[in-house]
Amino acid sequence: MFPTSRSHSYIRNQRLQYDWSLRGIRWGALLRYQHWGGLLLFIPAAIITGLAHFTFQNNPKVRQALLYDATISYPIVEDEAVPNSLAVAFNWICFAVAVLVVELVIFWRQHSLTVALAGVLHQAWCCAINFIIIVAITETTKSFSGDLRPDFLARCQPAPPQGSPPGDVSNYISDAAVRMSQSMLVISLAAPAPTSTSSTKADWPSRQATPATR
């Protein structure tokens, strides 16, 4: 019996010689090895991604946000520990290194360069399909299920409209309260509420929400 447990490359304990020259690449076979049916997933997901991004970019969802909410009052970080571009590129770099090491280093003696490149292209194609599907799901759901950015107030700098004195449901927090430091804001919120009904909004900012656009 021929040993076939490890690879078809071993026949009668003889290792076959495969063509690893660039001239020996069979481009037609390389493309035939791919599962092009994945286009039925890739194209709709790409269309959904584009439509969702364009729609929500021009018609953002409006929700209520408190101008003294500590969870959205963080400052903008100028020097990020991990930039967004690196966070995206890191996934693709890890994927490329893993596939290239497996196909071109570990198993290079068990198949030809054409088969190796076909495997690399197949894995890249599957990864691209998964990536665009995840992006489509993210773009269509983040506006409904996502939270505001931690630095939302610092990024948007909302300007609340002029309100009425405390007690009126239409009153908004004053602009001065928005510029308060975190420590001052804590002191202000921890202070006892005034007992007089004639207090102005400068003395006691009302806890009215202001519309926030994501």
Backbone as JSON Lines, residues from 0, in Angstrom:
{"i":0,"aa":"M","n":[0.84,-1.19,0.0],"ca":[0.0,0.0,0.0],"c":[0.87,1.24,0.0]}
{"i":1,"aa":"F","n":[0.42,2.26,-0.77],"ca":[1.16,3.51,-0.8],"c":[0.85,4.32,0.46]}
{"i":2,"aa":"P","n":[1.87,4.91,1.06],"ca":[1.59,5.76,2.22],"c":[0.89,7.04,1.79]}
{"i":3,"aa":"T","n":[-0.32,7.24,2.28],"ca":[-1.09,8.43,1.89],"c":[-1.55,9.23,3.1]}
{"i":4,"aa":"S","n":[-1.09,8.84,4.29],"ca":[-1.58,9.52,5.48],"c":[-1.06,10.95,5.58]}
{"i":5,"aa":"R","n":[0.15,11.21,5.08],"ca":[0.72,12.54,5.19],"c":[0.45,13.38,3.96]}
{"i":6,"aa":"S","n":[0.7,12.82,2.8],"ca":[0.52,13.61,1.6],"c":[0.56,12.69,0.4]}
{"i":7,"aa":"H","n":[-0.11,13.12,-0.66],"ca":[-0.04,12.39,-1.91],"c":[1.31,12.57,-2.58]}
{"i":8,"aa":"S","n":[2.14,13.44,-2.03],"ca":[3.45,13.67,-2.62],"c":[4.4,12.5,-2.38]}
{"i":9,"aa":"Y","n":[4.09,11.67,-1.41],"ca":[4.96,10.57,-1.08],"c":[4.43,9.29,-1.72]}
{"i":10,"aa":"I","n":[5.13,8.79,-2.7],"ca":[4.76,7.56,-3.37],"c":[5.96,6.62,-3.32]}
{"i":11,"aa":"R","n":[5.73,5.49,-2.71],"ca":[6.82,4.52,-2.52],"c":[8.02,5.18,-1.84]}
{"i":12,"aa":"N","n":[7.71,6.0,-0.82],"ca":[8.75,6.69,-0.06],"c":[9.62,7.6,-0.91]}
{"i":13,"aa":"Q","n":[9.13,7.98,-2.08],"ca":[9.85,8.91,-2.94],"c":[9.1,10.23,-2.98]}
{"i":14,"aa":"R","n":[9.82,11.3,-2.77],"ca":[9.21,12.61,-2.77],"c":[9.15,13.14,-4.2]}
{"i":15,"aa":"L","n":[7.96,13.53,-4.63],"ca":[7.81,14.05,-5.98],"c":[8.39,15.45,-6.09]}
{"i":16,"aa":"Q","n":[8.83,15.77,-7.28],"ca":[9.39,17.09,-7.56],"c":[8.3,17.96,-8.18]}
{"i":17,"aa":"Y","n":[8.01,19.08,-7.54],"ca":[6.98,19.99,-8.03],"c":[7.62,21.25,-8.58]}
{"i":18,"aa":"D","n":[6.93,21.81,-9.53],"ca":[7.44,22.99,-10.21],"c":[7.13,24.24,-9.38]}
{"i":19,"aa":"W","n":[8.18,24.92,-8.91],"ca":[8.03,26.14,-8.14],"c":[8.57,27.36,-8.89]}
{"i":20,"aa":"S","n":[8.73,27.22,-10.18],"ca":[9.19,28.36,-10.98],"c":[8.0,29.24,-11.35]}
{"i":21,"aa":"L","n":[8.26,30.52,-11.52],"ca":[7.2,31.44,-11.88],"c":[6.63,31.13,-13.26]}
{"i":22,"aa":"R","n":[7.47,30.61,-14.13],"ca":[6.99,30.26,-15.47],"c":[6.05,29.07,-15.44]}
{"i":23,"aa":"G","n":[6.15,28.26,-14.4],"ca":[5.32,27.07,-14.32],"c":[3.94,27.3,-13.73]}
{"i":24,"aa":"I","n":[3.64,28.53,-13.37],"ca":[2.32,28.82,-12.79],"c":[1.24,28.67,-13.85]}
{"i":25,"aa":"R","n":[0.24,27.89,-13.56],"ca":[-0.91,27.71,-14.45],"c":[-2.03,28.63,-13.98]}
{"i":26,"aa":"W","n":[-2.12,29.78,-14.59],"ca":[-3.06,30.78,-14.13],"c":[-4.51,30.34,-14.32]}
{"i":27,"aa":"G","n":[-4.77,29.62,-15.38],"ca":[-6.13,29.14,-15.59],"c":[-6.57,28.18,-14.49]}
{"i":28,"aa":"A","n":[-5.68,27.25,-14.13],"ca":[-6.01,26.31,-13.05],"c":[-6.12,27.03,-11.72]}
{"i":29,"aa":"L","n":[-5.27,28.04,-11.52],"ca":[-5.3,28.79,-10.26],"c":[-6.66,29.44,-10.05]}
{"i":30,"aa":"L","n":[-7.22,29.99,-11.12],"ca":[-8.53,30.64,-11.0],"c":[-9.66,29.63,-10.93]}
{"i":31,"aa":"R","n":[-9.5,28.48,-11.58],"ca":[-10.56,27.46,-11.54],"c":[-10.69,26.84,-10.16]}
{"i":32,"aa":"Y","n":[-9.64,26.88,-9.36],"ca":[-9.68,26.28,-8.04],"c":[-10.52,27.09,-7.04]}
{"i":33,"aa":"Q","n":[-10.89,28.31,-7.4],"ca":[-11.58,29.19,-6.45],"c":[-13.08,28.93,-6.43]}
{"i":34,"aa":"H","n":[-13.7,29.28,-5.31],"ca":[-15.15,29.15,-5.15],"c":[-15.77,30.51,-5.46]}
{"i":35,"aa":"W","n":[-16.02,30.75,-6.73],"ca":[-16.54,32.05,-7.14],"c":[-18.01,32.23,-6.8]}
{"i":36,"aa":"G","n":[-18.64,31.17,-6.27],"ca":[-20.0,31.33,-5.79],"c":[-20.09,32.29,-4.61]}
{"i":37,"aa":"G","n":[-18.93,32.57,-4.0],"ca":[-18.91,33.54,-2.91],"c":[-19.31,34.93,-3.34]}
{"i":38,"aa":"L","n":[-19.31,35.19,-4.65],"ca":[-19.78,36.49,-5.15],"c":[-21.24,36.73,-4.77]}
{"i":39,"aa":"L","n":[-22.02,35.64,-4.64],"ca":[-23.42,35.78,-4.24],"c":[-23.55,36.31,-2.81]}
{"i":40,"aa":"L","n":[-22.49,36.19,-2.03],"ca":[-22.47,36.76,-0.69],"c":[-21.77,38.11,-0.67]}
{"i":41,"aa":"F","n":[-20.68,38.2,-1.43],"ca":[-19.86,39.41,-1.4],"c":[-20.59,40.62,-1.97]}
{"i":42,"aa":"I","n":[-21.19,40.47,-3.14],"ca":[-21.82,41.61,-3.81],"c":[-23.0,42.17,-3.01]}
{"i":43,"aa":"P","n":[-23.97,41.33,-2.55],"ca":[-25.06,41.91,-1.74],"c":[-24.55,42.57,-0.46]}
{"i":44,"aa":"A","n":[-23.55,41.95,0.19],"ca":[-23.03,42.55,1.42],"c":[-22.37,43.9,1.14]}
{"i":45,"aa":"A","n":[-21.66,44.0,0.01],"ca":[-21.02,45.28,-0.34],"c":[-22.07,46.34,-0.64]}
{"i":46,"aa":"I","n":[-23.15,45.96,-1.32],"ca":[-24.22,46.92,-1.61],"c":[-24.9,47.39,-0.32]}
{"i":47,"aa":"I","n":[-25.18,46.46,0.57],"ca":[-25.81,46.82,1.85],"c":[-24.9,47.74,2.65]}
{"i":48,"aa":"T","n":[-23.6,47.46,2.64],"ca":[-22.65,48.31,3.36],"c":[-22.66,49.73,2.82]}
{"i":49,"aa":"G","n":[-22.61,49.87,1.49],"ca":[-22.6,51.2,0.89],"c":[-23.88,51.96,1.16]}
{"i":50,"aa":"L","n":[-25.02,51.29,1.01],"ca":[-26.31,51.96,1.24],"c":[-26.48,52.36,2.7]}
{"i":51,"aa":"A","n":[-26.09,51.46,3.61],"ca":[-26.24,51.78,5.03],"c":[-25.34,52.93,5.44]}
{"i":52,"aa":"H","n":[-24.11,52.92,4.95],"ca":[-23.19,54.0,5.3],"c":[-23.68,55.34,4.75]}
{"i":53,"aa":"F","n":[-24.13,55.36,3.52],"ca":[-24.61,56.6,2.9],"c":[-25.88,57.09,3.59]}
{"i":54,"aa":"T","n":[-26.78,56.16,3.91],"ca":[-28.06,56.54,4.53],"c":[-27.86,57.12,5.91]}
{"i":55,"aa":"F","n":[-27.12,56.41,6.77],"ca":[-26.95,56.88,8.14],"c":[-25.99,58.07,8.23]}
{"i":56,"aa":"Q","n":[-25.12,58.22,7.23],"ca":[-24.22,59.38,7.24],"c":[-25.0,60.66,6.96]}
{"i":57,"aa":"N","n":[-25.98,60.58,6.08],"ca":[-26.77,61.76,5.72],"c":[-28.04,61.91,6.56]}
{"i":58,"aa":"N","n":[-28.47,60.83,7.21],"ca":[-29.65,60.89,8.07],"c":[-29.31,60.24,9.41]}
{"i":59,"aa":"P","n":[-28.47,60.88,10.21],"ca":[-28.05,60.27,11.47],"c":[-29.21,60.13,12.44]}
{"i":60,"aa":"K","n":[-29.09,59.15,13.29],"ca":[-30.12,58.92,14.3],"c":[-29.98,59.96,15.41]}
{"i":61,"aa":"V","n":[-31.1,60.5,15.86],"ca":[-31.11,61.51,16.91],"c":[-31.59,60.86,18.19]}
{"i":62,"aa":"R","n":[-30.85,61.07,19.25],"ca":[-31.23,60.55,20.56],"c":[-30.97,61.62,21.62]}
{"i":63,"aa":"Q","n":[-31.5,61.39,22.81],"ca":[-31.31,62.32,23.91],"c":[-30.01,62.0,24.64]}
{"i":64,"aa":"A","n":[-29.22,63.04,24.95],"ca":[-27.97,62.87,25.69],"c":[-27.86,63.96,26.73]}
{"i":65,"aa":"L","n":[-27.38,63.6,27.91],"ca":[-27.2,64.56,28.99],"c":[-25.84,65.23,28.86]}
{"i":66,"aa":"L","n":[-25.82,66.54,28.96],"ca":[-24.58,67.28,28.79],"c":[-23.63,67.11,29.96]}
{"i":67,"aa":"Y","n":[-24.09,66.55,31.08],"ca":[-23.2,66.3,32.2],"c":[-22.98,64.79,32.4]}
{"i":68,"aa":"D","n":[-23.26,64.0,31.37],"ca":[-23.06,62.55,31.44],"c":[-21.56,62.26,31.41]}
{"i":69,"aa":"A","n":[-21.05,61.66,32.48],"ca":[-19.61,61.41,32.57],"c":[-19.13,60.38,31.56]}
{"i":70,"aa":"T","n":[-20.01,59.51,31.11],"ca":[-19.58,58.45,30.18],"c":[-19.29,58.97,28.78]}
{"i":71,"aa":"I","n":[-19.74,60.19,28.46],"ca":[-19.47,60.77,27.13],"c":[-18.71,62.08,27.25]}
{"i":72,"aa":"S","n":[-18.07,62.3,28.41],"ca":[-17.38,63.56,28.67],"c":[-15.87,63.43,28.67]}
{"i":73,"aa":"Y","n":[-15.34,62.34,28.13],"ca":[-13.9,62.17,28.09],"c":[-13.28,63.12,27.07]}
{"i":74,"aa":"P","n":[-12.04,63.55,27.3],"ca":[-11.38,64.41,26.32],"c":[-10.94,63.62,25.1]}
{"i":75,"aa":"I","n":[-10.7,64.33,24.01],"ca":[-10.21,63.68,22.8],"c":[-8.75,63.28,22.99]}
{"i":76,"aa":"V","n":[-8.43,62.06,22.69],"ca":[-7.06,61.56,22.82],"c":[-6.32,61.85,21.53]}
{"i":77,"aa":"E","n":[-5.3,62.7,21.61],"ca":[-4.54,63.07,20.42],"c":[-3.59,61.96,20.01]}
{"i":78,"aa":"D","n":[-2.87,61.41,20.98],"ca":[-1.89,60.35,20.71],"c":[-2.49,59.01,21.15]}
{"i":79,"aa":"E","n":[-3.06,58.29,20.2],"ca":[-3.69,57.01,20.51],"c":[-2.64,55.93,20.67]}
{"i":80,"aa":"A","n":[-2.85,55.06,21.66],"ca":[-1.92,53.95,21.86],"c":[-1.95,53.0,20.67]}
{"i":81,"aa":"V","n":[-3.15,52.74,20.14],"ca":[-3.32,51.88,18.97],"c":[-4.18,52.64,17.97]}
{"i":82,"aa":"P","n":[-3.6,53.17,16.89],"ca":[-4.4,53.89,15.89],"c":[-5.4,52.97,15.22]}
{"i":83,"aa":"N","n":[-6.47,53.54,14.72],"ca":[-7.49,52.76,14.04],"c":[-6.93,52.03,12.83]}
{"i":84,"aa":"S","n":[-6.04,52.69,12.1],"ca":[-5.46,52.05,10.91],"c":[-4.66,50.81,11.29]}
{"i":85,"aa":"L","n":[-3.93,50.88,12.4],"ca":[-3.14,49.72,12.84],"c":[-4.05,48.61,13.33]}
{"i":86,"aa":"A","n":[-5.15,48.96,13.99],"ca":[-6.08,47.94,14.47],"c":[-6.68,47.15,13.31]}
{"i":87,"aa":"V","n":[-6.94,47.83,12.19],"ca":[-7.47,47.13,11.01],"c":[-6.37,46.35,10.31]}
{"i":88,"aa":"A","n":[-5.21,46.98,10.14],"ca":[-4.12,46.33,9.41],"c":[-3.58,45.12,10.16]}
{"i":89,"aa":"F","n":[-3.62,45.14,11.48],"ca":[-3.06,44.04,12.27],"c":[-3.76,42.73,11.95]}
{"i":90,"aa":"N","n":[-5.08,42.77,11.78],"ca":[-5.82,41.54,11.46],"c":[-5.39,40.97,10.11]}
{"i":91,"aa":"W","n":[-5.25,41.85,9.11],"ca":[-4.86,41.38,7.78],"c":[-3.4,40.92,7.77]}
{"i":92,"aa":"I","n":[-2.55,41.57,8.54],"ca":[-1.14,41.15,8.6],"c":[-1.02,39.77,9.22]}
{"i":93,"aa":"C","n":[-1.73,39.54,10.32],"ca":[-1.7,38.21,10.96],"c":[-2.23,37.14,10.01]}
{"i":94,"aa":"F","n":[-3.31,37.46,9.32],"ca":[-3.87,36.51,8.36],"c":[-2.87,36.2,7.24]}
{"i":95,"aa":"A","n":[-2.25,37.23,6.67],"ca":[-1.31,37.04,5.56],"c":[-0.1,36.22,6.01]}
{"i":96,"aa":"V","n":[0.43,36.52,7.18],"ca":[1.6,35.79,7.67],"c":[1.25,34.32,7.89]}
{"i":97,"aa":"A","n":[0.1,34.05,8.51],"ca":[-0.29,32.67,8.78],"c":[-0.47,31.87,7.5]}
{"i":98,"aa":"V","n":[-1.17,32.44,6.51],"ca":[-1.42,31.72,5.26],"c":[-0.13,31.52,4.48]}
{"i":99,"aa":"L","n":[0.69,32.54,4.39],"ca":[1.93,32.43,3.62],"c":[2.89,31.44,4.26]}
{"i":100,"aa":"V","n":[2.96,31.43,5.58],"ca":[3.85,30.48,6.25],"c":[3.39,29.05,6.01]}
{"i":101,"aa":"V","n":[2.09,28.81,6.11],"ca":[1.57,27.45,5.91],"c":[1.75,26.99,4.47]}
{"i":102,"aa":"E","n":[1.37,27.83,3.52],"ca":[1.37,27.41,2.12],"c":[2.76,27.44,1.48]}
{"i":103,"aa":"L","n":[3.57,28.43,1.83],"ca":[4.84,28.62,1.13],"c":[6.06,28.14,1.91]}
{"i":104,"aa":"V","n":[5.88,27.83,3.2],"ca":[7.02,27.41,4.01],"c":[6.85,25.99,4.52]}
{"i":105,"aa":"I","n":[5.75,25.72,5.2],"ca":[5.59,24.41,5.85],"c":[5.31,23.31,4.83]}
{"i":106,"aa":"F","n":[4.39,23.54,3.9],"ca":[3.97,22.49,2.97],"c":[4.45,22.74,1.55]}
{"i":107,"aa":"W","n":[5.52,23.48,1.37],"ca":[5.92,23.83,0.01],"c":[6.42,22.63,-0.77]}
{"i":108,"aa":"R","n":[6.86,21.57,-0.09],"ca":[7.36,20.39,-0.79],"c":[6.24,19.43,-1.18]}
{"i":109,"aa":"Q","n":[5.04,19.69,-0.76],"ca":[3.96,18.75,-1.01],"c":[3.02,19.21,-2.12]}
{"i":110,"aa":"H","n":[3.31,20.32,-2.76],"ca":[2.5,20.77,-3.88],"c":[3.29,21.77,-4.69]}
{"i":111,"aa":"S","n":[2.75,22.11,-5.83],"ca":[3.43,23.05,-6.73],"c":[3.12,24.49,-6.34]}
{"i":112,"aa":"L","n":[3.81,25.41,-6.99],"ca":[3.57,26.82,-6.73],"c":[2.16,27.22,-7.15]}
{"i":113,"aa":"T","n":[1.65,26.59,-8.19],"ca":[0.27,26.89,-8.61],"c":[-0.73,26.54,-7.52]}
{"i":114,"aa":"V","n":[-0.57,25.36,-6.91],"ca":[-1.47,24.94,-5.84],"c":[-1.3,25.83,-4.61]}
{"i":115,"aa":"A","n":[-0.06,26.21,-4.32],"ca":[0.18,27.08,-3.16],"c":[-0.49,28.43,-3.34]}
{"i":116,"aa":"L","n":[-0.33,29.02,-4.52],"ca":[-0.97,30.32,-4.77],"c":[-2.49,30.2,-4.81]}
{"i":117,"aa":"A","n":[-2.98,29.07,-5.31],"ca":[-4.43,28.85,-5.3],"c":[-4.96,28.8,-3.87]}
{"i":118,"aa":"G","n":[-4.2,28.15,-2.98],"ca":[-4.6,28.12,-1.58],"c":[-4.59,29.49,-0.93]}
{"i":119,"aa":"V","n":[-3.54,30.27,-1.23],"ca":[-3.46,31.63,-0.69],"c":[-4.63,32.48,-1.19]}
{"i":120,"aa":"L","n":[-4.91,32.39,-2.49],"ca":[-6.01,33.17,-3.05],"c":[-7.35,32.73,-2.48]}
{"i":121,"aa":"H","n":[-7.51,31.43,-2.28],"ca":[-8.76,30.91,-1.72],"c":[-8.98,31.45,-0.3]}
{"i":122,"aa":"Q","n":[-7.93,31.41,0.53],"ca":[-8.07,31.91,1.89],"c":[-8.32,33.41,1.92]}
{"i":123,"aa":"A","n":[-7.64,34.15,1.03],"ca":[-7.85,35.6,0.97],"c":[-9.27,35.93,0.52]}
{"i":124,"aa":"W","n":[-9.78,35.17,-0.43],"ca":[-11.14,35.39,-0.92],"c":[-12.16,35.12,0.18]}
{"i":125,"aa":"C","n":[-11.99,34.03,0.91],"ca":[-12.91,33.72,2.02],"c":[-12.83,34.79,3.11]}
{"i":126,"aa":"C","n":[-11.62,35.26,3.39],"ca":[-11.45,36.31,4.41],"c":[-12.14,37.6,3.97]}
{"i":127,"aa":"A","n":[-12.03,37.94,2.69],"ca":[-12.68,39.16,2.19],"c":[-14.2,39.05,2.3]}
{"i":128,"aa":"I","n":[-14.74,37.87,2.01],"ca":[-16.19,37.67,2.14],"c":[-16.63,37.85,3.59]}
{"i":129,"aa":"N","n":[-15.91,37.22,4.51],"ca":[-16.26,37.36,5.92],"c":[-16.15,38.81,6.38]}
{"i":130,"aa":"F","n":[-15.11,39.49,5.91],"ca":[-14.89,40.88,6.32],"c":[-16.03,41.78,5.87]}
{"i":131,"aa":"I","n":[-16.45,41.65,4.61],"ca":[-17.49,42.54,4.1],"c":[-18.84,42.22,4.74]}
{"i":132,"aa":"I","n":[-19.07,40.96,5.09],"ca":[-20.32,40.61,5.79],"c":[-20.35,41.24,7.18]}
{"i":133,"aa":"I","n":[-19.21,41.18,7.89],"ca":[-19.14,41.78,9.22],"c":[-19.34,43.29,9.13]}
{"i":134,"aa":"V","n":[-18.73,43.93,8.12],"ca":[-18.9,45.38,7.95],"c":[-20.36,45.71,7.65]}
{"i":135,"aa":"A","n":[-21.02,44.89,6.83],"ca":[-22.43,45.14,6.51],"c":[-23.29,45.05,7.77]}
{"i":136,"aa":"I","n":[-23.05,44.03,8.59],"ca":[-23.82,43.89,9.83],"c":[-23.56,45.07,10.76]}
{"i":137,"aa":"T","n":[-22.29,45.48,10.85],"ca":[-21.94,46.59,11.73],"c":[-22.59,47.89,11.28]}
{"i":138,"aa":"E","n":[-22.53,48.17,9.98],"ca":[-23.07,49.43,9.47],"c":[-24.59,49.52,9.64]}
{"i":139,"aa":"T","n":[-25.27,48.39,9.56],"ca":[-26.73,48.41,9.63],"c":[-27.26,48.35,11.06]}
{"i":140,"aa":"T","n":[-26.44,47.98,12.03],"ca":[-26.94,47.82,13.39],"c":[-26.34,48.81,14.39]}
{"i":141,"aa":"K","n":[-25.21,49.43,14.08],"ca":[-24.55,50.26,15.09],"c":[-25.35,51.5,15.45]}
{"i":142,"aa":"S","n":[-26.14,52.02,14.51],"ca":[-26.92,53.21,14.81],"c":[-28.08,52.92,15.75]}
{"i":143,"aa":"F","n":[-28.49,51.65,15.84],"ca":[-29.61,51.29,16.7],"c":[-29.14,50.7,18.03]}
{"i":144,"aa":"S","n":[-28.03,49.97,18.0],"ca":[-27.59,49.27,19.2],"c":[-26.34,49.86,19.83]}
{"i":145,"aa":"G","n":[-25.62,50.72,19.1],"ca":[-24.38,51.27,19.62],"c":[-24.6,52.43,20.58]}
{"i":146,"aa":"D","n":[-23.59,52.7,21.39],"ca":[-23.63,53.82,22.33],"c":[-22.84,54.99,21.76]}
{"i":147,"aa":"L","n":[-23.01,56.15,22.39],"ca":[-22.25,57.32,21.99],"c":[-20.78,57.15,22.34]}
{"i":148,"aa":"R","n":[-19.93,57.84,21.62],"ca":[-18.5,57.77,21.87],"c":[-18.19,58.31,23.27]}
{"i":149,"aa":"P","n":[-17.15,57.77,23.92],"ca":[-16.77,58.33,25.23],"c":[-16.38,59.81,25.16]}
{"i":150,"aa":"D","n":[-15.87,60.27,24.01],"ca":[-15.5,61.68,23.85],"c":[-16.51,62.42,22.98]}
{"i":151,"aa":"F","n":[-17.78,62.02,23.07],"ca":[-18.81,62.59,22.21],"c":[-18.93,64.1,22.38]}
{"i":152,"aa":"L","n":[-18.98,64.58,23.61],"ca":[-19.15,66.01,23.84],"c":[-17.96,66.81,23.35]}
{"i":153,"aa":"A","n":[-16.76,66.28,23.54],"ca":[-15.56,66.99,23.08],"c":[-15.5,67.04,21.56]}
{"i":154,"aa":"R","n":[-16.0,66.01,20.9],"ca":[-15.98,65.98,19.44],"c":[-17.06,66.89,18.84]}
{"i":155,"aa":"C","n":[-18.26,66.83,19.39],"ca":[-19.39,67.52,18.77],"c":[-19.58,68.95,19.28]}
{"i":156,"aa":"Q","n":[-19.14,69.22,20.51],"ca":[-19.31,70.55,21.1],"c":[-20.75,71.04,20.94]}
{"i":157,"aa":"P","n":[-21.73,70.33,21.49],"ca":[-23.13,70.73,21.32],"c":[-23.42,72.06,22.0]}
{"i":158,"aa":"A","n":[-24.25,72.86,21.38],"ca":[-24.66,74.15,21.93],"c":[-26.13,74.07,22.32]}
{"i":159,"aa":"P","n":[-26.45,73.89,23.58],"ca":[-27.86,73.77,23.99],"c":[-28.6,75.07,23.74]}
{"i":160,"aa":"P","n":[-29.86,75.0,23.35],"ca":[-30.65,76.22,23.17],"c":[-30.94,76.87,24.51]}
{"i":161,"aa":"Q","n":[-31.23,78.14,24.47],"ca":[-31.55,78.86,25.69],"c":[-32.84,78.31,26.29]}
{"i":162,"aa":"G","n":[-32.79,77.98,27.58],"ca":[-33.96,77.41,28.24],"c":[-34.6,78.38,29.22]}
{"i":163,"aa":"S","n":[-35.58,77.87,29.89],"ca":[-36.28,78.66,30.89],"c":[-35.75,78.3,32.26]}
{"i":164,"aa":"P","n":[-36.14,79.0,33.32],"ca":[-35.66,78.68,34.67],"c":[-36.02,77.25,35.06]}
{"i":165,"aa":"P","n":[-35.31,76.71,36.06],"ca":[-35.59,75.33,36.5],"c":[-37.05,75.15,36.86]}
{"i":166,"aa":"G","n":[-37.55,73.99,36.55],"ca":[-38.95,73.69,36.79],"c":[-39.73,73.54,35.52]}
{"i":167,"aa":"D","n":[-39.26,74.14,34.46],"ca":[-39.9,74.03,33.16],"c":[-39.32,72.82,32.44]}
{"i":168,"aa":"V","n":[-40.15,72.0,31.86],"ca":[-39.69,70.78,31.21],"c":[-38.87,71.07,29.96]}
{"i":169,"aa":"S","n":[-38.94,72.29,29.45],"ca":[-38.2,72.63,28.24],"c":[-36.83,73.2,28.53]}
{"i":170,"aa":"N","n":[-36.45,73.25,29.81],"ca":[-35.18,73.87,30.18],"c":[-34.01,72.95,29.83]}
{"i":171,"aa":"Y","n":[-32.91,73.53,29.4],"ca":[-31.71,72.79,29.07],"c":[-30.58,73.24,29.98]}
{"i":172,"aa":"I","n":[-29.58,72.43,30.12],"ca":[-28.43,72.78,30.93],"c":[-27.7,73.95,30.28]}
{"i":173,"aa":"S","n":[-27.09,74.8,31.08],"ca":[-26.46,76.01,30.56],"c":[-25.16,75.69,29.85]}
{"i":174,"aa":"D","n":[-24.7,76.62,28.99],"ca":[-23.44,76.44,28.29],"c":[-22.27,76.41,29.26]}
{"i":175,"aa":"A","n":[-22.38,77.13,30.36],"ca":[-21.28,77.18,31.31],"c":[-21.01,75.81,31.91]}
{"i":176,"aa":"A","n":[-22.07,75.04,32.12],"ca":[-21.89,73.72,32.71],"c":[-21.16,72.79,31.77]}
{"i":177,"aa":"V","n":[-21.27,73.02,30.46],"ca":[-20.6,72.17,29.49],"c":[-19.1,72.33,29.59]}
{"i":178,"aa":"R","n":[-18.64,73.54,29.9],"ca":[-17.21,73.83,29.93],"c":[-16.58,73.54,31.29]}
{"i":179,"aa":"M","n":[-17.37,73.09,32.22],"ca":[-16.82,72.77,33.54],"c":[-15.86,71.6,33.45]}
{"i":180,"aa":"S","n":[-14.84,71.62,34.28],"ca":[-13.96,70.47,34.38],"c":[-14.7,69.36,35.1]}
{"i":181,"aa":"Q","n":[-14.12,68.17,35.07],"ca":[-14.82,67.03,35.65],"c":[-14.99,67.22,37.16]}
{"i":182,"aa":"S","n":[-13.96,67.74,37.84],"ca":[-14.06,67.92,39.29],"c":[-15.11,68.95,39.65]}
{"i":183,"aa":"M","n":[-15.15,70.06,38.9],"ca":[-16.15,71.09,39.17],"c":[-17.55,70.55,38.91]}
{"i":184,"aa":"L","n":[-17.66,69.71,37.88],"ca":[-18.97,69.17,37.54],"c":[-19.48,68.25,38.64]}
{"i":185,"aa":"V","n":[-18.57,67.44,39.22],"ca":[-18.96,66.56,40.31],"c":[-19.43,67.37,41.51]}
{"i":186,"aa":"I","n":[-18.69,68.45,41.83],"ca":[-19.09,69.3,42.95],"c":[-20.44,69.93,42.69]}
{"i":187,"aa":"S","n":[-20.63,70.38,41.45],"ca":[-21.9,71.02,41.12],"c":[-23.06,70.07,41.26]}
{"i":188,"aa":"L","n":[-22.87,68.83,40.8],"ca":[-23.96,67.87,40.85],"c":[-24.19,67.36,42.26]}
{"i":189,"aa":"A","n":[-23.12,67.39,43.11],"ca":[-23.25,66.9,44.47],"c":[-23.82,67.94,45.41]}
{"i":190,"aa":"A","n":[-23.88,69.19,44.97],"ca":[-24.4,70.26,45.83],"c":[-25.88,70.05,46.09]}
{"i":191,"aa":"P","n":[-26.36,70.47,47.25],"ca":[-27.79,70.31,47.55],"c":[-28.64,71.19,46.65]}
{"i":192,"aa":"A","n":[-29.79,70.71,46.32],"ca":[-30.68,71.45,45.44],"c":[-31.23,72.66,46.17]}
{"i":193,"aa":"P","n":[-31.35,73.79,45.48],"ca":[-31.91,74.99,46.13],"c":[-33.38,74.79,46.45]}
{"i":194,"aa":"T","n":[-33.76,75.35,47.58],"ca":[-35.15,75.2,48.02],"c":[-36.04,76.27,47.44]}
{"i":195,"aa":"S","n":[-35.45,77.36,47.0],"ca":[-36.27,78.45,46.46],"c":[-36.73,78.12,45.06]}
{"i":196,"aa":"T","n":[-37.95,78.42,44.77],"ca":[-38.49,78.16,43.44],"c":[-38.13,79.24,42.45]}
{"i":197,"aa":"S","n":[-37.48,80.31,42.95],"ca":[-37.13,81.42,42.07],"c":[-35.7,81.34,41.56]}
{"i":198,"aa":"S","n":[-35.02,80.2,41.78],"ca":[-33.63,80.06,41.35],"c":[-33.57,80.08,39.84]}
{"i":199,"aa":"T","n":[-32.49,80.63,39.34],"ca":[-32.27,80.69,37.9],"c":[-31.46,79.5,37.47]}
{"i":200,"aa":"K","n":[-31.39,79.3,36.16],"ca":[-30.65,78.15,35.64],"c":[-29.15,78.32,35.83]}
{"i":201,"aa":"A","n":[-28.66,79.55,36.03],"ca":[-27.23,79.75,36.29],"c":[-26.87,79.24,37.67]}
{"i":202,"aa":"D","n":[-27.84,79.27,38.64],"ca":[-27.58,78.77,39.99],"c":[-27.68,77.25,40.05]}
{"i":203,"aa":"W","n":[-28.57,76.69,39.3],"ca":[-28.78,75.23,39.36],"c":[-29.15,74.72,37.98]}
{"i":204,"aa":"P","n":[-28.2,74.12,37.27],"ca":[-28.51,73.61,35.92],"c":[-29.52,72.48,36.0]}
{"i":205,"aa":"S","n":[-30.52,72.55,35.24],"ca":[-31.54,71.51,35.23],"c":[-31.02,70.27,34.54]}
{"i":206,"aa":"R","n":[-31.58,69.13,34.88],"ca":[-31.14,67.87,34.32],"c":[-31.98,67.49,33.12]}
{"i":207,"aa":"Q","n":[-32.01,68.38,32.18],"ca":[-32.78,68.12,30.97],"c":[-31.85,67.6,29.89]}
{"i":208,"aa":"A","n":[-32.3,66.65,29.13],"ca":[-31.47,66.07,28.07],"c":[-31.48,66.98,26.85]}
{"i":209,"aa":"T","n":[-30.4,66.9,26.12],"ca":[-30.29,67.66,24.87],"c":[-30.13,66.68,23.72]}
{"i":210,"aa":"P","n":[-30.71,66.95,22.57],"ca":[-30.62,65.99,21.46],"c":[-29.19,65.78,21.03]}
{"i":211,"aa":"A","n":[-28.81,64.55,20.8],"ca":[-27.46,64.22,20.33],"c":[-27.57,63.47,19.03]}
{"i":212,"aa":"T","n":[-26.72,63.82,18.11],"ca":[-26.69,63.15,16.81],"c":[-25.5,62.25,16.74]}
{"i":213,"aa":"R","n":[-25.72,60.99,16.42],"ca":[-24.63,60.03,16.37],"c":[-23.83,60.21,15.11]}
